[in-house]
Amino acid sequence: MSDEMKSCPHCESPYGYFMKKDLYACPECAHEWNPIQLNKEYGLVIVDSNGNRLTDGDTVVVIKDLPVKGAPKPIKAGTKVKNIRLTDGDHNIDCKVDGFGLMALKSEFVKKA
């Protein structure tokens, strides 16, 4: 369940809110949508730091040291991350980083390998 607001794909109002079962609604135009289905229909477009389009399963390289909460050391620049999965949100890459486990990264801190 998510309490965050999403922009309406119909009228672009920033006040789309979560209703139930992955369904969002817009209070301004009454449009209802499922963001997961929407991403499949229109394609989730996420680009790396160089503007290259990323897709599920790509391999990326971290471009700067990234501090990790609760870890004694950061993810070092140059770390290669394989088999990424794209998601909607602020941290739009889900992946497994060797030595750290499952992680969510921002696409602005990686480049396509």
DSSP file (Angstrom, degrees, kcal/mol; ACC not computed):
  #  RESIDUE AA STRUCTURE BP1 BP2  ACC     N-H-->O    O-->H-N    N-H-->O    O-->H-N    TCO  KAPPA ALPHA  PHI   PSI    X-CA   Y-CA   Z-CA
    1    1 A M              0   0    0      0, 0.0     2,-0.4     0, 0.0    19,-0.0   0.000 360.0 360.0 360.0 143.7    0.0    0.0    0.0
    2    2 A S        -     0   0    0      2,-0.1    16,-0.2     1,-0.1    20,-0.0  -0.981 360.0-170.1-128.3 135.9    1.2    3.5   -0.8
    3    3 A D        +     0   0    0     -2,-0.4    -1,-0.1    14,-0.1     2,-0.1   0.390  56.8 111.6 -99.2   1.2    0.2    6.7    0.8
    4    4 A E        -     0   0    0     13,-0.1     2,-0.3     1,-0.1    14,-0.3  -0.383  68.1-119.6 -77.9 154.9    2.0    8.8   -1.8
    5    5 A M        -     0   0    0     12,-0.1     2,-0.4    -2,-0.1    12,-0.2  -0.679  25.4-160.9 -90.5 147.1    0.3   11.0   -4.3
    6    6 A K  B     -A   16   0A   0     10,-1.8    10,-1.2    -2,-0.3     2,-0.1  -0.955  25.7-104.0-126.2 147.6    0.8   10.4   -8.1
    7    7 A S        -     0   0    0     -2,-0.4     6,-0.1     8,-0.2    19,-0.0  -0.461  40.0-111.2 -69.1 139.9    0.1   12.7  -11.0
    8    8 A C     >  -     0   0    0      5,-2.7     4,-1.5    -2,-0.1    -1,-0.1  -0.564  16.6-149.7 -71.3 128.4   -3.1   11.9  -12.9
    9    9 A P  T  4 S+     0   0    0      0, 0.0    -1,-0.1     0, 0.0    -2,-0.0   0.671  94.4  50.6 -72.9 -14.6   -2.2   10.6  -16.4
   10   10 A H  T  4 S+     0   0    0      3,-0.1    -3,-0.0     1,-0.0    -2,-0.0   0.933 132.4   5.9 -88.2 -53.7   -5.5   12.1  -17.8
   11   11 A C  T  4 S-     0   0    0      2,-0.1    -1,-0.0    20,-0.0    -4,-0.0   0.439  92.1-124.4-112.5  -2.3   -5.4   15.7  -16.5
   12   12 A E     <  +     0   0    0     -4,-1.5    -5,-0.1     1,-0.2     0, 0.0   0.687  50.7 161.2  64.8  22.1   -1.9   15.8  -15.0
   13   13 A S    >   -     0   0    0      1,-0.1    -5,-2.7    -6,-0.1     3,-0.6  -0.532  40.2-140.5 -68.3 137.8   -3.2   17.0  -11.6
   14   14 A P  T 3  S+     0   0    0      0, 0.0    -1,-0.1     0, 0.0    -7,-0.1   0.398  86.7  80.9 -80.7   5.6   -0.6   16.3   -8.8
   15   15 A Y  T 3   +     0   0    0    -10,-0.1    -8,-0.2     2,-0.1     2,-0.1   0.147  51.8 140.4-103.4  20.1   -3.3   15.2   -6.4
   16   16 A G  B <   -A    6   0A   0    -10,-1.2   -10,-1.8    -3,-0.6     2,-0.3  -0.433  35.4-163.2 -61.7 132.8   -4.0   11.6   -7.5
   17   17 A Y  E     -B   25   0B   0      8,-2.6     8,-2.4   -12,-0.2     2,-0.2  -0.856  22.0 -99.3-124.9 156.8   -4.4    9.5   -4.3
   18   18 A F  E     +B   24   0B   0     -2,-0.3     6,-0.2   -14,-0.3     3,-0.1  -0.521  38.8 168.3 -73.9 133.5   -4.3    5.8   -3.4
   19   19 A M  E     -     0   0B   0      4,-3.4     2,-0.3     1,-0.2     5,-0.2   0.758  52.6 -46.3-107.7 -73.9   -7.7    4.1   -3.2
   20   20 A K  E >  S+B   23   0B   0      3,-0.6     3,-1.4     1,-0.1    -1,-0.2  -0.981 106.6  13.8-162.4 153.8   -7.5    0.3   -3.0
   21   21 A K  T 3  S-     0   0    0     -2,-0.3     3,-0.1     1,-0.3    -1,-0.1   0.866 130.8 -47.7  43.2  56.9   -5.7   -2.7   -4.6
   22   22 A D  T 3  S+     0   0    0      1,-0.2     2,-0.5    12,-0.1    14,-0.3   0.748 106.5 135.9  60.8  27.0   -3.1   -0.6   -6.5
   23   23 A L  E <   -B   20   0B   0     -3,-1.4    -4,-3.4    11,-0.2    -3,-0.6  -0.907  34.5-168.0-110.1 132.1   -5.8    1.8   -7.8
   24   24 A Y  E     -BC  18  33B   0      9,-3.2     9,-2.2    -2,-0.5     2,-0.3  -0.827   2.5-160.6-114.0 155.0   -5.4    5.5   -7.8
   25   25 A A  E     -BC  17  32B   0     -8,-2.4    -8,-2.6    -2,-0.3     7,-0.2  -0.971  14.4-134.2-136.4 151.2   -8.0    8.2   -8.3
   26   26 A C     >  -     0   0    0      5,-2.0     4,-1.6    -2,-0.3   -10,-0.1  -0.919   5.8-157.3-105.2 124.6   -7.9   11.9   -9.3
   27   27 A P  T  4 S+     0   0    0      0, 0.0    -1,-0.1     0, 0.0   -11,-0.1   0.681  91.1  52.3 -73.5 -16.0  -10.1   14.3   -7.3
   28   28 A E  T  4 S+     0   0    0      3,-0.1   -12,-0.0     1,-0.1    -2,-0.0   0.870 128.0  12.5 -89.1 -39.4  -10.2   16.8  -10.1
   29   29 A C  T  4 S-     0   0    0      2,-0.1    -1,-0.1   -16,-0.0     0, 0.0   0.451  92.8-124.9-118.3  -2.1  -11.3   14.8  -13.1
   30   30 A A     <  +     0   0    0     -4,-1.6     2,-0.2     1,-0.2     0, 0.0   0.644  55.0 154.5  67.3  17.4  -12.5   11.5  -11.4
   31   31 A H        -     0   0    0     -5,-0.1    -5,-2.0    -6,-0.0     2,-0.4  -0.568  27.9-157.7 -75.3 138.9  -10.1    9.4  -13.5
   32   32 A E  E     +C   25   0B   0     -2,-0.2     2,-0.3    -7,-0.2    -7,-0.2  -0.944  18.3 165.4-117.9 141.4   -9.0    6.1  -11.9
   33   33 A W  E     -C   24   0B   0     -9,-2.2    -9,-3.2    -2,-0.4     3,-0.1  -0.987  37.1-130.9-152.6 159.6   -5.9    4.2  -12.9
   34   34 A N     >  -     0   0    0     -2,-0.3     4,-2.5   -11,-0.2     5,-0.2  -0.968  18.6-153.1-110.3 113.8   -3.5    1.4  -12.0
   35   35 A P  H  > S+     0   0    0      0, 0.0     4,-2.2     0, 0.0     5,-0.1   0.812  94.2  55.1 -61.8 -29.7    0.1    2.7  -12.2
   36   36 A I  H  > S+     0   0    0    -14,-0.3     4,-1.4     2,-0.2     5,-0.1   0.943 112.2  42.3 -67.1 -46.1    1.5   -0.8  -12.9
   37   37 A Q  H  > S+     0   0    0      1,-0.2     4,-2.1     2,-0.2    -1,-0.2   0.877 112.0  55.8 -65.2 -38.0   -0.9   -1.3  -15.8
   38   38 A L  H  X S+     0   0    0     -4,-2.5     4,-2.9     1,-0.2     5,-0.4   0.900 105.0  52.0 -61.7 -42.4   -0.2    2.3  -17.0
   39   39 A N  H  X S+     0   0    0     -4,-2.2     4,-1.6     1,-0.2     5,-0.4   0.861 110.0  49.5 -63.3 -35.6    3.6    1.6  -17.1
   40   40 A K  H  < S+     0   0    0     -4,-1.4    -1,-0.2     3,-0.2    -2,-0.2   0.882 115.2  44.0 -69.9 -38.1    2.9   -1.5  -19.2
   41   41 A E  H  < S+     0   0    0     -4,-2.1    -2,-0.2     1,-0.1    -3,-0.2   0.945 130.1  21.5 -72.2 -49.6    0.7    0.4  -21.6
   42   42 A Y  H  < S-     0   0    0     -4,-2.9    -3,-0.2    -5,-0.2    -2,-0.2   0.577 109.3-116.7 -98.9 -12.1    2.8    3.6  -22.1
   43   43 A G     <  -     0   0    0     -4,-1.6     2,-0.6    -5,-0.4    -3,-0.2   0.629  20.0-104.4  79.6 123.0    6.2    2.2  -21.0
   44   44 A L        -     0   0    0     -5,-0.4     2,-0.7    42,-0.1    -1,-0.1  -0.710  36.7-154.9 -78.7 117.6    8.1    3.4  -18.0
   45   45 A V        +     0   0    0     -2,-0.6     2,-0.4     8,-0.1    10,-0.1  -0.862  21.8 166.0-103.7 112.7   10.9    5.6  -19.4
   46   46 A I  E     -D   54   0C   0     -2,-0.7     8,-3.3     8,-0.5     2,-0.3  -0.991  14.0-164.3-127.1 132.6   13.9    5.8  -17.1
   47   47 A V  E     -D   53   0C   0     -2,-0.4     6,-0.2     6,-0.2    -2,-0.0  -0.833  14.4-126.3-117.3 154.7   17.3    7.2  -18.2
   48   48 A D    >   -     0   0    0      4,-2.4     3,-1.5    -2,-0.3    63,-0.2  -0.098  47.8 -79.0 -84.2-170.8   20.7    7.0  -16.7
   49   49 A S  T 3  S+     0   0    0     61,-2.6    62,-0.1    58,-0.5    59,-0.1   0.727 132.4  48.9 -65.4 -21.7   23.0    9.9  -15.9
   50   50 A N  T 3  S-     0   0    0     60,-0.3    -1,-0.3     2,-0.1    61,-0.1   0.413 120.9-104.0 -97.8   0.8   24.1   10.2  -19.5
   51   51 A G  S <  S+     0   0    0     -3,-1.5     2,-0.3     1,-0.3    -2,-0.1   0.524  71.8 144.6  90.0   6.1   20.5   10.1  -20.9
   52   52 A N        -     0   0    0      1,-0.1    -4,-2.4    60,-0.0    -1,-0.3  -0.617  55.1-112.8 -79.0 136.7   20.6    6.5  -22.1
   53   53 A R  E     -D   47   0C   0     -2,-0.3     2,-0.3    -6,-0.2    -6,-0.2  -0.505  30.5-147.9 -71.9 132.4   17.3    4.7  -21.8
   54   54 A L  E     -D   46   0C   0     -8,-3.3    -8,-0.5    -2,-0.2     2,-0.3  -0.743  14.4-172.3 -99.6 148.9   17.4    1.8  -19.2
   55   55 A T    >   -     0   0    0     -2,-0.3     3,-1.8   -10,-0.1    29,-0.2  -0.910  38.9 -77.1-133.0 162.7   15.3   -1.4  -19.4
   56   56 A D  T 3  S+     0   0    0     -2,-0.3    29,-0.2     1,-0.2    27,-0.1  -0.342 117.1  26.5 -58.1 137.1   14.7   -4.3  -17.1
   57   57 A G  T 3  S+     0   0    0     27,-3.5    26,-0.6     1,-0.3    -1,-0.2   0.335  88.7 137.9  92.0  -6.6   17.7   -6.7  -17.0
   58   58 A D    <   -     0   0    0     -3,-1.8    26,-2.1    26,-0.2     2,-0.4  -0.198  51.7-126.6 -66.5 162.3   20.3   -4.1  -17.9
   59   59 A T        -     0   0    0     23,-0.2    54,-2.7    24,-0.2     2,-0.3  -0.950  31.5-176.4-109.2 133.0   23.7   -3.9  -16.3
   60   60 A V  E     -EF  81 112D   0     21,-2.7    21,-3.3    -2,-0.4     2,-0.4  -0.847  19.6-137.1-127.2 163.6   24.7   -0.5  -14.9
   61   61 A V  E     -EF  80 111D   0     50,-2.9    50,-2.1    -2,-0.3     2,-0.2  -0.983  23.7-121.8-122.5 132.0   27.8    1.0  -13.2
   62   62 A V  E     - F   0 110D   0     17,-2.4    16,-3.5    -2,-0.4    48,-0.2  -0.545  20.0-161.3 -71.0 132.8   27.6    3.3  -10.1
   63   63 A I        +     0   0    0     46,-2.3     2,-0.3    -2,-0.2    14,-0.2   0.580  67.2  22.5 -98.5 -10.5   29.2    6.6  -11.0
   64   64 A K  S    S-     0   0    0     45,-0.6     2,-0.2    12,-0.1    -1,-0.1  -0.986  93.7 -83.0-149.2 158.6   29.8    8.0   -7.4
   65   65 A D        -     0   0    0     -2,-0.3    11,-0.2    12,-0.1    -2,-0.0  -0.433  44.7-157.9 -62.3 130.0   30.3    6.6   -3.9
   66   66 A L  B     -G   75   0E   0      9,-2.6     9,-2.9    -2,-0.2     2,-0.1  -0.949   9.7-136.0-116.5 115.6   26.8    6.1   -2.4
   67   67 A P        -     0   0    0      0, 0.0     2,-0.5     0, 0.0     6,-0.0  -0.416  16.8-151.9 -68.0 144.5   26.4    6.0    1.4
   68   68 A V    >   -     0   0    0      3,-0.2     3,-1.9     5,-0.2     2,-0.1  -0.978  18.7-117.4-121.6 124.9   24.2    3.2    2.7
   69   69 A K  T 3  S+     0   0    0     -2,-0.5     0, 0.0     1,-0.3     0, 0.0  -0.370  99.7  11.2 -59.7 132.0   22.3    3.6    6.0
   70   70 A G  T 3  S+     0   0    0      1,-0.3    -1,-0.3    -2,-0.1     3,-0.0   0.394 103.9 109.7  82.5  -3.6   23.4    1.0    8.5
   71   71 A A    <   -     0   0    0     -3,-1.9    -1,-0.3     1,-0.1    -3,-0.2  -0.847  66.3-139.4-105.9 143.0   26.4   -0.1    6.4
   72   72 A P  S    S+     0   0    0      0, 0.0    -1,-0.1     0, 0.0    -2,-0.0   0.690  86.7  34.8 -73.3 -16.8   30.0    0.7    7.5
   73   73 A K  S    S-     0   0    0     -5,-0.1    -5,-0.2    -7,-0.0     2,-0.1  -0.948  82.0-116.0-136.6 155.9   31.1    1.5    4.0
   74   74 A P        -     0   0    0      0, 0.0     2,-0.6     0, 0.0    -9,-0.1  -0.349  38.7 -94.3 -82.6 168.0   29.5    3.1    0.9
   75   75 A I  B     -G   66   0E   0     -9,-2.9    -9,-2.6    -2,-0.1     3,-0.1  -0.775  54.8-126.2 -77.0 120.6   28.8    1.5   -2.5
   76   76 A K    >   -     0   0    0     -2,-0.6     3,-1.6   -11,-0.2   -14,-0.2  -0.347  19.0-100.0 -75.7 148.7   32.0    2.5   -4.4
   77   77 A A  T 3  S+     0   0    0      1,-0.2   -14,-0.2   -14,-0.2    -1,-0.1  -0.418 110.5  36.9 -60.7 139.2   32.0    4.3   -7.7
   78   78 A G  T 3  S+     0   0    0    -16,-3.5     2,-0.3     1,-0.3    -1,-0.2   0.343  78.5 145.0  95.9  -6.1   32.6    1.8  -10.5
   79   79 A T    <   -     0   0    0     -3,-1.6   -17,-2.4   -17,-0.2     2,-0.4  -0.508  44.9-137.0 -68.1 128.9   30.5   -1.0   -8.8
   80   80 A K  E     -E   61   0D   0     -2,-0.3     2,-0.5   -19,-0.2    18,-0.3  -0.752  16.6-165.2 -90.9 131.8   28.8   -3.0  -11.5
   81   81 A V  E     -E   60   0D   0    -21,-3.3   -21,-2.7    -2,-0.4     3,-0.3  -0.975   9.2-159.0-120.0 120.2   25.2   -3.9  -10.8
   82   82 A K        +     0   0    0     -2,-0.5    14,-0.5    14,-0.4   -23,-0.2  -0.636  60.5  15.2-100.3 155.7   23.6   -6.6  -13.0
   83   83 A N  S    S-     0   0    0    -26,-0.6    -1,-0.2    -2,-0.2   -24,-0.2   0.922  75.8-170.4  55.3  60.0   20.0   -7.5  -13.8
   84   84 A I        -     0   0    0    -26,-2.1   -27,-3.5    -3,-0.3     2,-0.4  -0.362  13.1-146.2 -77.0 159.1   18.3   -4.3  -12.7
   85   85 A R  E     -H   94   0F   0      9,-2.5     9,-3.4   -29,-0.2     2,-0.3  -0.998  14.3-135.0-126.6 128.9   14.5   -3.9  -12.4
   86   86 A L  E     +H   93   0F   0     -2,-0.4     2,-0.3     7,-0.2     7,-0.2  -0.620  27.3 176.2 -86.7 140.5   12.8   -0.6  -13.0
   87   87 A T        -     0   0    0      5,-2.1     2,-0.4    -2,-0.3    -2,-0.0  -0.857  33.0-102.3-134.8 169.3   10.2    0.8  -10.7
   88   88 A D  S    S+     0   0    0     -2,-0.3     2,-0.3     3,-0.0     3,-0.1  -0.771  76.9  53.5 -92.5 138.7    8.1    3.9  -10.3
   89   89 A G  S    S-     0   0    0     -2,-0.4     3,-0.2     1,-0.2    -2,-0.1  -0.804 100.0 -52.6 134.2-173.9    9.1    6.4   -7.7
   90   90 A D  S    S+     0   0    0     -2,-0.3     2,-1.1     1,-0.3    -1,-0.2   0.948 130.8  44.6 -66.6 -51.8   12.1    8.4   -6.4
   91   91 A H  S    S+     0   0    0     -3,-0.1    -1,-0.3    15,-0.1    15,-0.2  -0.815  77.9 176.1 -92.8  96.7   14.5    5.4   -6.2
   92   92 A N        +     0   0    0     -2,-1.1    -5,-2.1    -3,-0.2     2,-0.4   0.245  49.4  72.7 -98.7  13.7   13.6    3.9   -9.5
   93   93 A I  E     -HI  86 105F   0     12,-1.8    12,-2.8    -7,-0.2     2,-0.5  -0.986  56.6-166.5-127.4 122.7   16.0    1.0   -9.8
   94   94 A D  E     +HI  85 104F   0     -9,-3.4    -9,-2.5    -2,-0.4     2,-0.3  -0.907  30.5 139.6-102.0 134.6   15.6   -2.2   -7.7
   95   95 A C  E     - I   0 103F   0      8,-2.4     8,-3.0    -2,-0.5     2,-0.5  -0.949  52.2-106.2-160.1 175.2   18.7   -4.4   -7.8
   96   96 A K  E     - I   0 102F   0    -14,-0.5     2,-0.5    -2,-0.3   -14,-0.4  -0.978  29.9-159.7-117.2 119.4   21.0   -6.7   -5.8
   97   97 A V  E >>  - I   0 101F   0      4,-2.7     4,-2.6    -2,-0.5     3,-2.4  -0.868  27.2-111.9-101.6 125.8   24.4   -5.1   -5.1
   98   98 A D  T 34 S+     0   0    0     -2,-0.5    -1,-0.0   -18,-0.3   -18,-0.0  -0.324 103.4  14.2 -57.0 129.6   27.2   -7.6   -4.2
   99   99 A G  T 34 S+     0   0    0      1,-0.1    -1,-0.3   -24,-0.0    -3,-0.0   0.271 129.3  54.5  88.7 -10.5   28.2   -7.2   -0.6
  100  100 A F  T <4 S-     0   0    0     -3,-2.4     2,-0.2     1,-0.2    -2,-0.2   0.613  89.1-146.1-124.8 -27.2   25.1   -5.1    0.3
  101  101 A G  E  <  +I   97   0F   0     -4,-2.6    -4,-2.7     2,-0.0    -1,-0.2  -0.598  59.3   7.9  92.3-155.1   22.1   -7.2   -0.8
  102  102 A L  E    S+I   96   0F   0     -6,-0.2     2,-0.3    -2,-0.2    -6,-0.2  -0.405  74.7 172.2 -67.7 137.6   18.8   -5.8   -2.2
  103  103 A M  E     -I   95   0F   0     -8,-3.0    -8,-2.4    -2,-0.1     2,-0.5  -0.957  32.6-140.0-144.4 155.7   18.9   -2.1   -2.9
  104  104 A A  E     -I   94   0F   0     -2,-0.3     2,-0.3   -10,-0.2   -10,-0.2  -0.995  30.4-175.2-118.0 125.1   16.9    0.7   -4.4
  105  105 A L  E     -I   93   0F   0    -12,-2.8   -12,-1.8    -2,-0.5     2,-0.4  -0.805  26.6-117.1-118.8 158.4   19.0    3.2   -6.4
  106  106 A K    >   -     0   0    0     -2,-0.3     3,-1.7   -15,-0.2   -15,-0.1  -0.792  21.3-133.8 -91.7 138.8   18.3    6.4   -8.2
  107  107 A S  G >  S+     0   0    0     -2,-0.4     3,-1.3     1,-0.3   -58,-0.5   0.722 100.5  71.1 -66.2 -20.5   19.0    6.3  -12.0
  108  108 A E  G 3  S+     0   0    0      1,-0.2    -1,-0.3   -60,-0.2   -60,-0.1   0.637  95.8  53.9 -71.0 -12.4   20.9    9.6  -11.8
  109  109 A F  G <  S+     0   0    0     -3,-1.7   -46,-2.3   -46,-0.0   -45,-0.6   0.209 104.1  62.4-106.7  14.7   23.7    7.9  -10.0
  110  110 A V  E <   -F   62   0D   0     -3,-1.3   -61,-2.6   -48,-0.2     2,-0.3  -0.925  60.2-154.5-133.6 160.4   24.3    5.1  -12.5
  111  111 A K  E     -F   61   0D   0    -50,-2.1   -50,-2.9    -2,-0.3     2,-0.1  -0.976  35.0 -98.8-131.2 150.2   25.3    4.8  -16.2
  112  112 A K  E      F   60   0D   0     -2,-0.3   -52,-0.2   -52,-0.2   -58,-0.0  -0.432 360.0 360.0 -67.9 135.2   24.5    2.0  -18.6
  113  113 A A              0   0    0    -54,-2.7   -53,-0.1    -2,-0.1    -1,-0.1   0.453 360.0 360.0 -85.9 360.0   27.4   -0.6  -18.9
